[in-house]
Amino acid sequence: MRRVSSFPLVVIAASLILLATAWSLTLPTTPDPFYSATHRAPYRPGTLLRQEPFTRGVPAGAVAWRILHATTRDDGSPALASAIVMVARHAPAGPRPVVAWMHASTGIVRGCAPSLLGDPFAHVPALQPLLDQGWVFVATDYLGLGADGIHPYLVGTGQARSALDAVRAARQMAGVALSDRTVVWGHSQGGNAALWAGTLAPTYSPDVPLDGIAAIAPASHLPALVDGVQHTPIGRITSSYLLQAYSDTYGDVSFDAYAHGWPARVARDIASRCLAGRGAWFTALEALAAGGSIFSAPPTSGPLGQRLAQNTPVGPWPQPVLVAQGLADALVLPELQSRFVAARCRAGQAIDYRRYAGRDHLSVVAADSPLTPDLVAWTQLRFAGASADAACRG
């Protein structure tokens, strides 16, 4: 009688154990107590609740803090959010202009805040030139990534409130002085947030007047962008984040109405993980394993499609607006960005539109990108009070 080798079974069992171990070890870390409120009394949005020195990843010659502050959800209920504030150690005395930074996708759950990640300043454009100028860097984590709550992923006004309230809170800090000059920079998800901040600021935070909005590869026309990349690995990740966040945020958007079966199970697990930090490789593997699209119904249909259209930033923007786009971008497609800008120009909005050949979604914000000197020069003009072109450019 032939003996059946047990070797294949051992390999399968070992593989399953390794997979389960990797699954567990790559989940987001639990935020430390800094991000939790000690009491539940409501505070005015923008109230600084806590600050402490922050050193991880801080460039030489700079000093930084992490802060916890009050903010507001879309329904008007109070919430908490966190941020990083940084300035050159030997910046000129007196109140300094502010660059409010809105980061790209890092995830939608607690533990995915940049201030909790190993490289909190990954993909921040022109960071060293910004510090060299003596500007104050205020980088929101948004709500729900460090502090508790639902993260408003690509929910425009929800993201914008966190950033505007972070600037308000930073003005109350000991150890750094902020002027009332503020320019917003945002990339990808943060580009969408930056454009919404420009629209929202005059009514939500008139005490934080914005001198300009720089949106880099912004997630602009959301229905077209989601539809255009849903079959790619990175598109499956962002689709998972979007569907989970919208179903958590909006009562009329049901996760199960747009995703079924194996893709839905994978999408839910992707949505529980970060796109940055130690677990990013596992998220990428899941996206590759899912194949196709996570959607079983068109994302542009029904309530989801309506909410995507609602969160597409259309202005008005009373501030000068710069939109920068890499022409090799496979996530935010250049042709869709050009159509978005053209539509806003036809509607009468002045936009300075700059395109960068050979630059993709991440390399457009790299230190050696031609965007770097352009972004610094453009921001210098805004802080100097120079007027922008009254028509579209680019």
DACORQUI-V802697 format. One line per field, one symbol per residue. ss: DSSP state (H for helix, E for strand, L for the rest). phi: phi as a letter, one per 20 degrees, with the letter a starting at -180 (. if undefined). psi: psi as a letter, one per 40 degrees, with the letter a starting at -180 (. if undefined). Layout:
ss: ???
phi: ???
psi: ???
This chain:
ss: LLLLLLHHHHHHHHHHHHHHHHHHHLLLLLLLHHHLLLLLLLLLLLLEEEEEEELLLLLLLEEEEEEEEEEELLLLLEEEEEEEEEEELLLLLLLEEEEEEELLLLLLLLLLLHHHLLLLLLLLLLHHHHHHLLLEEEEELLLLLLLLLLLLLLLHHHHHHHHHHHHHHHLLLLLLLEEEEEEEEEELHHHHHHHHHHHHHHHHLLLLLEEEEEEELLLLLHHHHHHHHLLLHHHHHHHHHHHHHHHHHLLLLLHHHHLLHHHHHHHHHHHLLLLLLLLHHHHHHHHHHHLLLLLLLLLLLHHHHHHHHHLLLLLLLLLEEEEEEELLLLLLLHHHHHHHHHHHHHLLLLLEEEEELLLLLLHHHLLLLLHHHHHHHHHHHHHLLLLLLLLLEL
phi: .feefeggffffffffffffffgffdfgffgffgedfebdffdfgnffdabbgccfmfggndcbcdccbebcefenffbdbcaddbbfgdfgfngdfddeedefgcpccfoefgfdefcfdfmeflffggfffnfeecdfemenddffpffefldgffffggfffffgfffefeobddeeeccddbcmgffgfffffffeggdfcffcfdercdddlffeffgfffffdfeegfffffffgfffffffedfeddgffcbcmggffffffgfeceecnfefffgfffffffmldfeecgfeelgfffffffeffcnfdfegcdddbfedfedefgffffffffffffenefcedcdcfmdefeffdffefffgfffffffgfffenffegecfcp
psi: hhhhheddddddddddddddddddeeiiihiiedeiieiehiihhehhdiiiihehehiheiiiiiihiiahideeiiiiiiihhiihdfiiiihiihhhhhiaheaeiheehdeeidgefhfhifddddddeeihhhhieiiedciiihhghfhdddddddddddddddeeiheihhaehhhhhihbddddddddddddddddgeeghheihhhhfigcgdddddddedeidddddddddddddddddhdehhdeeehiadddddddddeeiieiadedddddddddddibieheiheeiaddddddddehheaiheihhhhhhheehedhhdddddddddddddeehhhhhhihhehaddedeideiedddddddddddddeeiiiieiih.
